[in-house]
Amino acid sequence: MGAILNEIWRRSPNAIDLLTTKLGKLELKTPLSVASGTFDLENLEFFDESCLGAFVCKTITRYPKHGNPPPRLYETEAGLINSIGLQNPGLDNFIAEKLPLYRERLRLPLIVSISGSSISEFEYILSRLETCPGISGYEINISCPNVENEGIAFGVCPDVVFDLLTKISPMTSRELCVKLSPNVTDIAQIAKAAESGGASSLAMINSVWGMAINYRNGKSHIKKGVAGYTGIGIKPIALALTYKAAQAVNIPILAMGGIYNWKDALEFIWAGASAIAIGTANFVNPLAAPELIMGLGEYLLENDLKITDLIGKVSF
Ligand SMILES: Cc1cc2nc3c(=O)[nH]c(=O)nc-3n(C[C@H](O)[C@H](O)[C@H](O)COP(=O)(O)O)c2cc1C
């Protein structure tokens, strides 16, 4: 796959600039990243990581989580329903075991996704990770219940998002990206609250509420019932929310939600995304990432364009 970027660069002396983009403080060699929870080091056995601009890992919490009971994955006619429940090894194990693997293997900016059940828990996780080398940034997953706020998800209240960000943003000089939930009344308010609180970029969208029921016997396909809907069916929702957020803020957006190929990626860039990520498509096509970058590179070369020429330039 290094060969793919080499081929793009060989065909144009300026091609190295075609795909480069910025996500807040990070210069990305390509605009493509991977969505938290859908990709890990084993996926890199299928292709060379040079087609990626950054690597976002599965969300880490303070303590290990076993996740929700099965069944917790169901493929619908148009995308996936999941209730994995943030299964992860917890902060201590992540720092001791996972992070060294990432440091050894990755030649890409590593963005660590974190989640907490209170503002002080976010602060604690961040303070520990700040002592660890090899991390380029954080993705703050706010689609989780806040125990200090009656279990209402952090990401639905602009005041809470602002409060969280004002507390954690002074703690780091690394990239601070806030991952937004689509399950809100007004995404612009949440995006603005994250920006005013000190976020340097946004990632969006997390999964949409969804449900799947066996029509014959009425049994939910997912043990927990309501779960997270991702993949092809959420693309128009993700596109609209990306557009709305991009209109509301000046910080860059890492967009995801139903991106399967370079054409999908371009739609998000026109809507206002500075970078894009592949999530559910990684389960369908392990080569989605290199194919996307090859297609995007060819489109840009053929049309004599750079990614940065297109960001937010949708017309009506
Ligand atoms: C199986 C699975 C696990 C996920 N785990 C996480 C996670 O740990 N943290 C997170 O922020 N998002 C998680 N997500 C959401 C994705 O990162 C992404 O926001 C969402 O899937 C939308 O993108 P897509 O339609 O391309 O999949 C998960 C999604 C799936 C399908």
The ligand as an SDF file (V2000), in Angstrom:
LIG
                    3D

 31 33  0  0  0  0  0  0  0  0999 V2000
  -18.8840   -2.3590   16.6650 C   0  0  0  0  0  0  0  0  0  0  0  0
  -18.7300   -0.8900   16.8900 C   0  0  0  0  0  0  0  0  0  0  0  0
  -18.0370   -0.4310   18.0110 C   0  0  0  0  0  0  0  0  0  0  0  0
  -17.8870    0.9290   18.2370 C   0  0  0  0  0  0  0  0  0  0  0  0
  -17.1780    1.3630   19.3280 N   0  0  0  0  0  0  0  0  0  0  0  0
  -17.0010    2.6950   19.5300 C   0  0  0  0  0  0  0  0  0  0  0  0
  -16.2190    3.1640   20.6160 C   0  0  0  0  0  0  0  0  0  0  0  0
  -15.6540    2.4130   21.4000 O   0  0  0  0  0  0  0  0  0  0  0  0
  -16.0960    4.5100   20.7670 N   0  0  0  0  0  0  0  0  0  0  0  0
  -16.6680    5.4180   19.9060 C   0  0  0  0  0  0  0  0  0  0  0  0
  -16.5120    6.6270   20.0850 O   0  0  0  0  0  0  0  0  0  0  0  0
  -17.4080    4.9820   18.8520 N   0  0  0  0  0  0  0  0  0  0  0  0
  -17.5680    3.6670   18.6540 C   0  0  0  0  0  0  0  0  0  0  0  0
  -18.2960    3.2280   17.5730 N   0  0  0  0  0  0  0  0  0  0  0  0
  -18.8680    4.2260   16.6520 C   0  0  0  0  0  0  0  0  0  0  0  0
  -17.9330    4.4680   15.4580 C   0  0  0  0  0  0  0  0  0  0  0  0
  -16.6760    4.9650   15.8740 O   0  0  0  0  0  0  0  0  0  0  0  0
  -18.5560    5.4790   14.4690 C   0  0  0  0  0  0  0  0  0  0  0  0
  -18.7440    6.6940   15.1190 O   0  0  0  0  0  0  0  0  0  0  0  0
  -19.9000    4.9780   13.9330 C   0  0  0  0  0  0  0  0  0  0  0  0
  -19.8290    3.6040   13.6840 O   0  0  0  0  0  0  0  0  0  0  0  0
  -20.3440    5.7140   12.6670 C   0  0  0  0  0  0  0  0  0  0  0  0
  -19.4790    5.4480   11.5950 O   0  0  0  0  0  0  0  0  0  0  0  0
  -19.7910    4.2840   10.5000 P   0  0  0  0  0  0  0  0  0  0  0  0
  -21.1910    4.4740   10.0380 O   0  0  0  0  0  0  0  0  0  0  0  0
  -18.7640    4.4850    9.4400 O   0  0  0  0  0  0  0  0  0  0  0  0
  -19.6090    2.9940   11.2080 O   0  0  0  0  0  0  0  0  0  0  0  0
  -18.4580    1.8800   17.3300 C   0  0  0  0  0  0  0  0  0  0  0  0
  -19.1540    1.4010   16.2060 C   0  0  0  0  0  0  0  0  0  0  0  0
  -19.2850    0.0420   15.9750 C   0  0  0  0  0  0  0  0  0  0  0  0
  -20.0180   -0.4140   14.7500 C   0  0  0  0  0  0  0  0  0  0  0  0
  1  2  1  0
  2  3  1  0
  2 30  2  0
  3  4  2  0
  4  5  1  0
  4 28  1  0
  5  6  2  0
  6  7  1  0
  6 13  1  0
  7  8  2  0
  7  9  1  0
  9 10  1  0
 10 11  2  0
 10 12  1  0
 12 13  2  0
 13 14  1  0
 14 15  1  0
 14 28  1  0
 15 16  1  0
 16 17  1  0
 16 18  1  0
 18 19  1  0
 18 20  1  0
 20 21  1  0
 20 22  1  0
 22 23  1  0
 23 24  1  0
 24 25  2  0
 24 26  1  0
 24 27  1  0
 28 29  2  0
 29 30  1  0
 30 31  1  0
M  END
$$$$
